[in-house]
Amino acid sequence: PDLLPACNGEVTTMSFLQDVVDILLQYVVKSFDRSTKVIDFHYPNELLQEYNWELADQPQTLEEILLNCRTTLKYAIKTGHPRYFNQLSTGLDMVGLAADWLTSAANTNMFTYEIAPVFVLLEYVTLRKMREMVGWPGGCGDGIFSPGGAISNMYAMLIARFKMFPEVKEKGMAAIPRLVAFTSEHSHFSVKKGAAALGIGTDSVILIRCDERGKMIPSDLERRILEAKQKGFVPFLVSATAGTTVYGAFDPLIAIADICKKYKIWMHVDGAWGGGLLMSRKHKWKLNGVERANSVTWNPHKMMGVPLQCSALLVREEGLMQSCNQMHASYLFQQDKHYDLSYDTGDKALQCGRHVDVFKLWLMWRAKGTTGFEAQIDKCLELAEYLYNKIKNREGYEMVFDGKPQHTNVCFWYIPPSLRSMEDNEERMSRLMKVAPVIKARMMEYGTTMVSYQPLGDKVNFFRMVISNPAATHQDIDFLIDEIERLGQDL
């Protein structure tokens, strides 16, 4: 009650916010301190019982509110910690953090120039620059920042369908033939999720076989397209992946582009994870052919370390997003405003309310320059190669696929001493299946590091180590290996 807008609330407000900032700054410093835990793990029921989280009728004191802030951060996972490797999005960028604070203070909505003038212009500038990096002439085209890669992929599907059958917008799926989309068996689950949400159905997403490195096989794609056409279905989208979630594989985009051109199918590239490599002169060849795509998903909140969330969908044809999504709401997009209406971006989005995600990316780009992002990305890839070289011939490790990883995904099994002399049979498999989950549980209980694991196809649980945090060093990789061995020796 004493805080602004209360009468004479300035002093209390300043001191309260100063206290909050102090709590945040301590947390930031701790995040980079290797002697602190990545996670202070408690089981859900323990955390629920240890504190009173319930909402009450009567207000709490500001002291109690500050205590709530401290407690929340005490149990938060330090995603900026140099030894947090669990997700594709890791790290804590100081300029990005500052930008996020500014965005929250400005507290505006991204739909019109009228209420977000600077942010709307920065989105325009930044998306154009990203399209230039994809390789579209002069950065032509369109785009939007969405709440994550899954939604960006869904936009692509929505726009591809509209491009082929514009009547679907008014008449719905009943008015058009049965559509099919194609993506690799290693692609992200969001492709199927988008098909379900758009009423196309998950059965209409045809999974294309991958080679042993996880790349889509173009001949299989062509075979499945012809098969679908023979059944009377209409192929409308191929979603190629640049940087798959588990293996970090890059589909052969040039061969896929040739097939899409031949059969007149929309080509989408899901570069949520691998798109950042376009910033690196050394690694961008892995996305050769991306310039031929009709749309591209690129998540700066992954490889580029921009704070969550920051995901862009880029579209080669200008005006298509607008005609696909606009609803002409006259209370928001009045046509008789006194400025250029092309800067009112809200009507091409699926959302009405849209968070300002561009400012973090724009400010970081200003602070680092393209070369700064490049150095950061090259360093992460070099660390992944260091890890690969360290374990590929090390006793107790088996690689999931042969050869140097293309991205920072390093996939491997740790084989405890008890399994090393066993012959490769059912029993060894079922025992190996349990190794990674136990090591992971121990990691979390000790709080020292976090790495994810998963099964894939006929392969039992293996570790998927990913590096996207520029704070990580060779020592952190060494630490991880020692820790896996320390926690897995007795299994």
N, C-alpha and C positions, 0 to 999 in steps of 0.2 A: 504493500500500500504506500510505502514511502518513496518508491521509484517513480521516475517520469512516466506518465505525464502529471504526477502529483504536483501540487503547488509547492514551489521551492524544493523540488526533488533532485535538482542537479547534483548536489554534493553526495547524497546517498547513492545515486545512480553511478556517479564516477567511481566511488570507492568500491561498489559492488562489482562493476565491470572490471575494474583493476584487479580485484581478487580473482575473478574468473580467468582473466588473461594470465595471471601468475600461475594458476593451476594448469592452464594449457601449456604455458612455456616450460614448466617443470616436466610435463608429460613429453613434450617435444624433445627436450634434452635427454630424457630417459630413453626415448625410442632409439637413439643412436648409441646408447651405452651398452656395449657387449656384455657387461657384467650383470645387466638386469635381465629378467626373464622375458621371453617373447610373449608368454601367456601364463597367467596365474589361474590354473584350471580348477573349476569346481563343477560338480554335477548339477544339472538344472534344479533338482529339488533342494540341494544344499543352498544354492544361491537364493532360491525363493524363501527358504526358511530363515536364512541368516539375517536378512534385512526386511524391513517393512516397505514394500514397494506399492502398497495399496493407495488409492486415491481417496481423499477425505473431504468432508464438507468444509472444514475449517482450514484457513491458510497456515502454512508453515512459516517459521522465521527465515530470514535471509541466511542466517548461519546454517540452518538445516538444508537450505537449498544449495549452498556451497558444498556442504558435506555430500549431498546427492551427486554433485558434479564429480567430486573426488572419488566416490565409491564407483561410479559408472566407469571412470577411466582406469581405476585399479584393476577391474576385471576385463577391460577391453583388450583385444588382441593388438599387440603393437605391430601394425602392418608396415610401419616404416623401419622396423628393426632389421639390421643387416642379415639376420639369420631367419627371417620369415620368408619362406619360399613356397607357401601353400597355394597361392592363387596366381593367375596371370597378371593381376594388378597388385603391385607391391610398391613400397617406397613412400617417402613423404617429402615432397618438394616444397621448399620454403616460400618461393614466389607463388607457387600454385596455392599454398595455404593462405597466403596474404590475399590473393585474388578471391578465394572462396569467402573469406571474412568480409571483404568489400561487397561482394555480391549479396551476402546475407543482409548487410546493413542497408544496401540500396533496395532490397526486397521488392523487385519488380517482376513483371511478367513479360515473356518474350513475344507476345502476339502482334503488337503494333509499334510503329515508329513513335507514335503519339506518347506512349508511356515508357519506352525503352530506347530512346534515340541512339545513344552511344553503343549500347549492346547490339542493337539491330545492325548498325553499320559494321561493327567488329565481326559479327557473324558473316556478313556479306563478304568482307575482305578475307577472312580466314578460310571460309569454304572455297572461295575462288583460288586461293593459294594452294589449298589441298588438291583441288582439281588439276591445277597446273602440274603438281608433283605426280599425279596419276598419269599425266601425259596428254590430257585433252587440250587442243590448241587454244592458247590464250586463257586457259582456265574456264572455258565456256561451260555452260550447263547450269545445274541447280543443286540444291542440297538442303539438309536440315540437321540440327543436332537433336538426337533422340535420347530417351532414357536408358540406352544400352544397346549392345549388338543384336540382341534378340528382336528388339523393336525395329532397328535399322533393317535387319533382314526381312522382317514382315512388311515394311514399307516397300522394299524392292519387289516383293511378290505381288503386293497390292497394285503397284504402278505397272508392272509387267502385264498383269491381267487386264488392267484398264487400257493399256496401249493396244492390246490385241482385240479386246471386246469392250469398247467404251460403254455399251448399253448395260453392262453389268452393274454400273453405279446406280441406275434407277430400277432396273428390272430384277437384279439379283441373279444368283447362280442358276435358277430354273430356266432362265432365258438363253443360256449359252451351253455349248457342248461340254462334255466331260474333259476337264483339263488335267494334265499331268506335269509334274516338275521332276527334275533330276538333280541328284547331289550324291557325293561320295559316301560310302559306308562309314567313313571316318569324320564326316561333317558334323557340325554342331547340331544338337537336338532342336535348336530354335527353328530350323527349316521346317521340320514336321509340326512344331508347335504353331508356327505361322499359318501353315496349311489348315490346321484344325480351327484356328481362330477365324480364318477368312472363309470358312465353309467349303473349302476345297477338299478337305479330308486327308488324314495321314496316309490312307491307302493310295492316294494319288501322288505321293512322293516316292519316286523309284530310286533305290539306292544302287549306285554304280560301284563295281568292284575296284579295290585298290591293290597296288603292288605291295611288296613286302615292306616298303618304306612308307606306306600310307598315302601314296599319290593316286589320284583317280586314273583309271586306265581308259584312254580315249576310245579305243576300239570297242570296249564294252559299252561306253556311252552311246556310240553310234548304233550299235546293235539294239540296245534297249529303246532308242528313239524310234527306229524302224518298226520294232515289235509293237510299240504303243500305237503307232499310226495305223498299222495293219488291223489292230483291234478297234479302230475308229476313235481313239482318244486324240486330244489335241495337245501336243507338247508346247508349253508356253514359257518355261523358264529352266535354265540350267544354273545351279548355284555352285560355283567352283570355290574351293577354299584356299586361301593364301595364309598358311600357318594353322594347321589343324590343332585342336585342343590338346590332344594327348601326345602325338608324335611330332607336332610342329612341322608337318609336311606341307609342301607347296604344290598344288595341282599344276599340271602342264598347261598353262593358260593359252599359249599360242595354238596348240592342237585343239583345245576346247573351243577357242574363238572361231577356228576354221569350221568346226562342226556346227556351231550356232549360226554362223553365216549361211552355211549350206542349207540348213533346214529352217532358216528365218525364226530363230528362237532367241528370246531375251537372254543375254549373258550377264549374270550377277557374279561379282567376286566378293566373298566374305573374307575380308582382310582385317577382321576385328583384331586378331592377334598379330598377324604378319604385316599389316599395313605400315606400321612404323618403320619397317625396313626401307621404305621409299625415301626416308631421310638420310640413308647411308649410301654413299657412292660405292662402297665396297660390297654391299649386300643387296642392293636393289634389283640386281639381275634376277633374283629369285622370283620377282613379280613380272618378268618380261611377258608382255601380252596384255597386261592389265589395262593398258590404254584402249584396248579394243572392247572392253566391257561396256555394257549399257548402264550399269550401276555398281557401286563399290561401297562396302561397309568398312569403316576404319575407326578403331577405338583408341584415341590418344590416352585413355585412362589405363591402357595395358602397357605396351612396350615403351611408351613415351613418358610414363610416370605422372601423368596429369591426375590431380585428385578426382575421385569418383564424383559424379559420373560424367563422362565425356565421350560420346559416340557420335560419329558423323555418318550419314548416308549421303553419298554423292551420286548424282544422276547426270548422264551425258546430255540428254535432251532437255532444253529449257522449256518451261511452261507446262510440262507434263504433270508434275506434282500438283500444281495449282489446279489444273482441270480435273485431275483425279479426285482431289480431296475437298475442293472448295464448296462451301454451303451458303455463301453470301449472307451471313448473319448481319442484318442491317444495324443492329445495336452495337456492333464492334467494328465492322468494316464498312463504315459509311463511305459512299462513293463521292461525296461532295466535300471532302476534307481539303485543307489549304496547302497540302504538300504532295509530293510524288507518291502515289499509292503503291508503287511496286515495292516499297520498303516495308509494307505491312505483310509480314511473313506468316501470320497466324493461320490464314485460310488454307495454306498448303500442308499444314501439319494435321495429324490425327487428333492430337490433344487440343484442348482449348488453352487451359493453363499450361505454360511451359517454363521450366526452370531455366535460368541463365547459366548455360554450361560453357559458353564460348570464352568468357573472360579469363578463366584459369589458363586455358590453352594459349590464348592470345598474349597474355602477360608473360607467361613462361617463354614463349617463342621470342618475345621482345628481349627478355633477359638473357636467353641462351644463344639466340640466333639459330639458324638451321645447323650450323657447325657444332653447336653445343649439344643439340639433340643427337646429332650424328656420333659424336664422341661417346656419349652416354650409351647409345645403342651398340656401337662397336665394342665397347668395354663389356657389356653384358654377354654378347656373343663370344667374345674371347674367353670369358670366365666359363661359359658352357663347354667350350672346346678344351679348356684346362681340366675340367671335371671329367670329360669323356676320356682324355688321354690318361688321366690318373687312374681310372677304374677299368679301362677296357681289357687290360691284361692282369689286373690285380686279383689275387686269390680271394675267392668268396664273392665274386661279382660276375654276373652274366648280362650282356647287353640284350635288350629286347629286339632291336634290329641292328643290322650290320652297318658299319660306316659312320662317318662323322655326322652329327645332327645338323640339319639345315637352319634350325632356329635355336632358341636356348633350351628347348625341351631335351632332357637327357633321360632316357627310359631304361631302367635296369632292375634286375633282381639282386637282392643280397641273399647269399646262400650261407646259412649258419654252418659252423663246423660239422654238426651232426648230420647234415644232409649232403656234405661234399663227396662222400665216397659211395653214396647210394646210387643204384642204377635208375635210369630215367623211366619210372613207371607211375601207375595210378597213385600209389601211396606217397611217392615223393611229391607229386603234383599237389595232392591234398594237404600235405604238410607245408609245402612252400606257399600255398594259398594263404596260410594263417600267419606267415612271418611278417609281412609288411604291416598288417593291421595292429599286431602286438607292438612292433617297434614304434609305430605312429602313436599308439595310446601311451606308451612310456615317454616318448618325446613330449607329449602334451602334459603329462603328469609332472615331469621334471621341469617343463616350461622352457627348455633350452633352444628348441628350433621346431619348425613345422614344414613338412614336405607332404605332398599328396600322393596317394596311391590309387590304383584301380585295376580291375581285370579288363581285358579287351578281346573280344572274339573267343578264340580257344586258349588265350593266354591267361594264366592265373595272376592274382594280384602282383603288380610290380610298382616300383616307385617312379613317379614322374616328377623329376626335378626341373623347375623352371626358374629362370633368372630374369627379372625385369627391374630390380632395384639397384640404382647406380651406387648405393652405399656398400654393396657387397664387395668383398675382396677375395684374393686367393686364400687368405687365412680362414675366411668363413667357409669356403669350400672344403678346406682341409678339416676344419672343425666338424662339418657335417658328416664326412666319411668316418672320422674317429667316433662320432656320436652313434652312428648307425652300428658300427662294430661293437661299441661298448654296450649298447642296449640289446644287441641281437646275438651276442656270443653264445648265450646259454640256451638258445631256442632249439 
